[in-house]
Amino acid sequence: MKDVQSSRDERGIEIQKVGVKDVHIPLQIKERAGGVQTVLAKATLTANLPHDFKGTHMSRFIEVLMKWSQAGLSARSFKKLLEEVRTKLDAQRAEISLQFKYFVNIAAPVSGSISQLDLECEFTAALNQDQFDFVLRVTVPMSSVCPCSKEISQYGAHNQRVFVSIRLRTKPGVFLWIEDVLDLVHNVGSCQVYPLLKREDEKYVTERAYENPKFVEDILRDSVLALREEERIVWFEVHCESIESIHNHSVYAYHSEAK
């Protein structure tokens, strides 16, 4: 059959990114402990299109995604995946984004009850000729109590859910697990959050947060200090958003730096 996509285009415009977006696939993610976790991921996979080609072969993107979705992906796998995309599509550049929820077992602080904390995560990778780039994003939920509210009130203080979203790059050939990122920042809020709490746990987290009030700026700065201590990281950015309980808006802080 005639291959229309491969016919010649005369307009002289290279398309920088073309591909498939918001493809929902089951994905095998390797865990730090050695196991594999199946998640539902939303994928975007693109490549550049040379100026003289009319169109790309969209089915080849799906073929690659379906092949690698069951392979047990880790950061080390993405260069091979993108090399395959470039080969199949005769492209110089290829990029992928995979967004998913990842589950980590966490024990309640007093009862020790085990439950699974869900983390919003994203793998982003790009291969441009021989230059490979990989960015890991992990968003960690926590709670905060307002120091100002505690100071001026006779009793109580307003508290809220905070989301600390971290994007990072590591040294070449060295990678961090999602669990590593959680370990770095899970204590930077007023208190951790837990999916399962017994009464004795609820008492603990309420009092712990009240005794450890923090502004969004405090949480951001403590996150930065924690990330600076990790020698494998060469660049990071932190988005810190507090979903306010007494306002109809969020408060926000951001920091980025290379090490």
C-alpha positions as CSV (number, residue, x, y, z in Angstrom):
1,M,0.0,0.0,0.0
2,K,1.1,3.6,-0.6
3,D,2.9,5.2,2.3
4,V,1.5,8.7,2.4
5,Q,3.4,9.7,5.5
6,S,6.7,9.1,3.9
7,S,5.9,11.2,0.8
8,R,8.0,14.3,0.3
9,D,6.9,17.7,1.8
10,E,8.1,20.9,0.0
11,R,7.4,23.5,2.7
12,G,10.8,23.2,4.3
13,I,9.6,23.2,7.9
14,E,11.0,20.7,10.4
15,I,8.5,19.8,13.1
16,Q,10.2,19.8,16.5
17,K,7.8,17.4,18.2
18,V,5.2,15.1,16.8
19,G,3.8,12.0,18.3
20,V,1.1,10.7,20.6
21,K,-0.3,12.3,23.8
22,D,-2.2,11.1,26.8
23,V,-1.9,7.4,26.0
24,H,-3.1,5.4,29.0
25,I,-1.1,2.2,29.5
26,P,-0.3,-0.2,32.3
27,L,3.3,0.3,33.4
28,Q,5.7,-1.9,35.3
29,I,7.9,0.3,37.6
30,K,10.8,-1.2,39.4
31,E,10.8,-0.7,43.2
32,R,13.7,0.1,45.4
33,A,13.2,-3.1,47.4
34,G,13.6,-5.2,44.2
35,G,10.0,-5.8,43.3
36,V,7.9,-4.5,40.4
37,Q,4.8,-2.3,40.8
38,T,2.1,-2.1,38.2
39,V,0.7,1.4,37.7
40,L,-1.7,3.1,35.3
41,A,0.4,5.7,33.4
42,K,-0.4,8.6,31.0
43,A,2.2,8.7,28.3
44,T,3.3,11.3,25.8
45,L,5.9,10.2,23.3
46,T,7.3,12.4,20.5
47,A,10.1,12.7,18.0
48,N,11.2,15.4,15.6
49,L,10.1,15.1,11.9
50,P,12.6,16.2,9.2
51,H,11.4,19.0,6.9
52,D,11.1,16.7,3.8
53,F,8.7,14.1,5.3
54,K,5.0,14.8,5.1
55,G,4.1,12.9,8.3
56,T,5.3,10.5,11.0
57,H,4.2,6.9,11.6
58,M,2.0,7.3,14.7
59,S,1.5,3.5,15.1
60,R,5.3,3.1,15.7
61,F,5.0,5.2,18.9
62,I,2.3,2.9,20.2
63,E,4.3,-0.1,19.3
64,V,7.2,1.1,21.4
65,L,5.1,2.1,24.3
66,M,3.3,-1.3,24.4
67,K,6.6,-3.2,24.2
68,W,8.2,-1.2,27.1
69,S,5.1,-1.0,29.3
70,Q,5.7,-4.6,30.5
71,A,9.5,-4.4,30.7
72,G,9.9,-3.1,34.3
73,L,11.0,0.4,33.6
74,S,13.6,2.3,35.6
75,A,15.5,5.4,34.8
76,R,18.2,3.3,33.1
77,S,15.7,2.0,30.6
78,F,14.7,5.2,29.0
79,K,17.7,5.8,26.9
80,K,17.2,2.4,25.2
81,L,13.5,3.2,24.7
82,L,14.2,6.6,23.1
83,E,17.0,5.0,20.9
84,E,14.4,2.6,19.6
85,V,12.0,5.5,18.8
86,R,14.7,7.4,16.9
87,T,15.6,4.3,14.9
88,K,12.0,3.4,14.0
89,L,11.2,7.0,13.0
90,D,14.6,8.1,11.5
91,A,14.6,11.0,14.0
92,Q,17.4,12.9,15.8
93,R,15.4,13.7,18.9
94,A,12.9,11.8,20.9
95,E,11.1,12.6,24.2
96,I,8.8,10.8,26.6
97,S,6.7,11.8,29.6
98,L,5.1,9.2,31.9
99,Q,2.7,10.4,34.7
100,F,1.5,7.9,37.2
101,K,0.6,7.3,40.8
102,Y,3.1,5.2,42.8
103,F,2.3,3.5,46.1
104,V,4.6,3.3,49.1
105,N,3.9,1.3,52.2
106,I,3.9,3.6,55.3
107,A,3.4,2.7,59.0
108,A,1.1,4.8,61.2
109,P,3.2,6.6,63.9
110,V,1.8,4.9,67.0
111,S,-0.2,1.8,66.1
112,G,2.2,0.8,63.3
113,S,-0.8,0.0,61.0
114,I,0.5,-0.4,57.4
115,S,-1.2,1.4,54.5
116,Q,-0.2,2.6,51.1
117,L,0.5,6.3,50.4
118,D,0.0,7.4,46.8
119,L,2.5,9.7,45.3
120,E,2.0,11.7,42.1
121,C,5.1,10.9,39.9
122,E,6.5,11.6,36.5
123,F,9.4,10.3,34.4
124,T,10.6,12.7,31.7
125,A,13.4,11.8,29.3
126,A,14.9,13.2,26.2
127,L,17.5,11.9,23.7
128,N,19.0,14.5,21.3
129,Q,21.7,12.8,19.2
130,D,24.1,11.6,22.0
131,Q,22.8,13.9,24.7
132,F,20.5,12.1,27.2
133,D,18.5,13.9,29.9
134,F,16.3,12.4,32.6
135,V,14.2,14.2,35.1
136,L,12.3,12.6,38.0
137,R,9.3,14.3,39.6
138,V,7.8,13.2,42.9
139,T,5.0,15.1,44.7
140,V,4.8,14.4,48.4
141,P,1.7,15.3,50.5
142,M,2.2,16.6,54.1
143,S,0.4,18.8,56.6
144,S,1.2,22.2,58.0
145,V,0.0,24.4,61.0
146,C,0.3,28.1,60.6
147,P,2.8,29.6,63.1
148,C,1.1,33.0,63.1
149,S,-2.4,31.5,63.7
150,K,-0.9,29.5,66.7
151,E,0.8,32.6,68.1
152,I,-2.3,34.9,68.1
153,S,-5.0,32.4,69.0
154,Q,-6.0,31.4,72.5
155,Y,-6.5,27.9,71.4
156,G,-6.2,26.0,68.1
157,A,-4.5,27.0,64.9
158,H,-5.5,26.6,61.3
159,N,-3.9,23.7,59.4
160,Q,-3.8,22.6,55.8
161,R,-2.6,20.0,53.3
162,V,0.7,20.9,51.6
163,F,2.1,19.4,48.4
164,V,5.8,19.5,47.9
165,S,6.6,18.7,44.2
166,I,10.3,18.0,43.5
167,R,11.9,17.7,40.0
168,L,15.5,16.6,39.9
169,R,18.4,15.5,37.8
170,T,21.2,13.2,39.0
171,K,24.8,12.6,38.1
172,P,25.3,10.7,34.8
173,G,24.8,7.0,35.4
174,V,23.5,7.5,38.9
175,F,19.8,7.5,39.8
176,L,17.4,8.0,42.7
177,W,14.5,5.8,43.5
178,I,11.1,7.3,44.2
179,E,11.4,6.0,47.7
180,D,14.7,7.9,48.1
181,V,13.0,11.2,47.3
182,L,10.2,10.5,49.8
183,D,12.8,9.7,52.5
184,L,14.6,13.0,51.9
185,V,11.5,15.2,52.4
186,H,8.8,13.3,54.3
187,N,9.6,15.1,57.5
188,V,9.9,18.7,56.3
189,G,6.2,19.6,57.0
190,S,4.5,20.1,60.3
191,C,3.6,16.4,60.2
192,Q,3.5,13.5,57.7
193,V,0.1,12.4,56.3
194,Y,-1.0,8.8,56.6
195,P,-3.7,6.9,54.7
196,L,-4.7,4.9,57.8
197,L,-4.9,6.3,61.3
198,K,-6.2,4.7,64.5
199,R,-7.3,7.0,67.4
200,E,-3.9,6.9,69.0
201,D,-2.3,7.8,65.7
202,E,-4.7,10.7,65.1
203,K,-3.9,12.1,68.6
204,Y,-0.2,11.9,67.7
205,V,-0.4,13.6,64.3
206,T,-2.7,16.4,65.6
207,E,-0.3,17.2,68.5
208,R,2.8,16.7,66.4
209,A,1.7,19.2,63.8
210,Y,0.6,21.7,66.5
211,E,4.0,21.5,68.2
212,N,5.8,21.9,64.8
213,P,4.1,24.9,63.0
214,K,5.5,25.9,59.7
215,F,4.9,28.5,57.0
216,V,5.0,27.4,53.3
217,E,8.3,29.2,53.2
218,D,9.7,27.1,56.1
219,I,8.7,23.9,54.3
220,L,10.3,25.0,51.1
221,R,13.6,26.0,52.8
222,D,13.7,22.7,54.7
223,S,13.1,20.8,51.4
224,V,16.0,22.7,49.8
225,L,18.3,21.9,52.7
226,A,17.4,18.2,52.5
227,L,18.0,18.0,48.8
228,R,21.3,19.8,49.0
229,E,22.5,17.0,51.3
230,E,22.0,14.3,48.6
231,E,25.2,14.0,46.7
232,R,23.7,12.2,43.7
233,I,21.5,15.2,42.8
234,V,23.0,17.8,40.4
235,W,19.9,20.0,39.8
236,F,16.5,20.3,41.5
237,E,13.5,22.5,41.7
238,V,10.8,22.5,44.4
239,H,7.2,23.7,44.1
240,C,5.5,24.0,47.5
241,E,1.7,24.6,47.5
242,S,-0.4,24.9,50.6
243,I,-4.1,24.3,50.1
244,E,-5.4,26.9,52.6
245,S,-8.2,26.0,55.0
246,I,-9.3,29.6,55.9
247,H,-8.8,31.2,52.5
248,N,-10.3,30.5,49.1
249,H,-6.8,30.4,47.5
250,S,-3.5,28.5,47.9
251,V,-0.2,29.9,49.0
252,Y,2.9,29.0,47.1
253,A,6.7,29.0,47.2
254,Y,9.3,27.9,44.6
255,H,13.1,27.4,44.4
256,S,15.5,25.9,41.8
257,E,19.2,25.5,41.9
258,A,22.1,23.5,40.3
259,K,24.7,22.0,42.6
